Amino acid sequence: MSQTSRTKPSPAKMIVPVVGLLAIVAVLWFIPVEAQLWIKSLHIFAVISWMAVLLYLPRLFVYHTEAGPKTPQSETFKVMERRLLRGIGTPSMIVTWAAGLWLAAKVFEFQGAWLHAKIAFVVVLTAMHMFLAASMRRFANDANTRSSRFWRIMNEVPAVLLVIIIVLVVVKPF
């Protein structure tokens, strides 16, 4: 089996987050707009949880890279990374998207350039999440080729995106 094929998730694993998102959106769709403060609270909680993962996972990759492959520390990092991403990261990303789409549709009716820009940056965050998930699989296969310096730089990307998103939501500059 080639190195590349071992790092790709099975189609079933890729479908689970999408089905989860669709199921949550379907349930949320029937919630009246009067519940917007509850949904907004859920959205903020999910965003905080998701951002914690996006900020911490690259830091774990720095330490994992420095520990080297096939060491006891590397095996510990593999468990930590998997649990962090699968236990907190992906579920909180799904809830973030579901609650955010509910708010965008029911409260803002998908109106406003600031909202469209925010959604675009959340798509970039989602791409970052997927990149980190693929990187986690490479680490699990002892196939990381990136330096700890690369992971230190990647550790800053979610923070920059978060600042942009917060400004868009709070200031609504356009």
Secondary structure as GFF3:
##gff-version 3
##sequence-region A 1 174
A	DSSP	alpha_helix	3	7	.	.	.	ID=ss1
A	DSSP	alpha_helix	11	29	.	.	.	ID=ss2
A	DSSP	three_ten_helix	33	35	.	.	.	ID=ss3
A	DSSP	alpha_helix	36	67	.	.	.	ID=ss4
A	DSSP	alpha_helix	72	84	.	.	.	ID=ss5
A	DSSP	pi_helix	85	89	.	.	.	ID=ss6
A	DSSP	alpha_helix	90	102	.	.	.	ID=ss7
A	DSSP	pi_helix	103	107	.	.	.	ID=ss8
A	DSSP	alpha_helix	113	140	.	.	.	ID=ss9
A	DSSP	alpha_helix	148	154	.	.	.	ID=ss10
A	DSSP	alpha_helix	157	171	.	.	.	ID=ss11
###
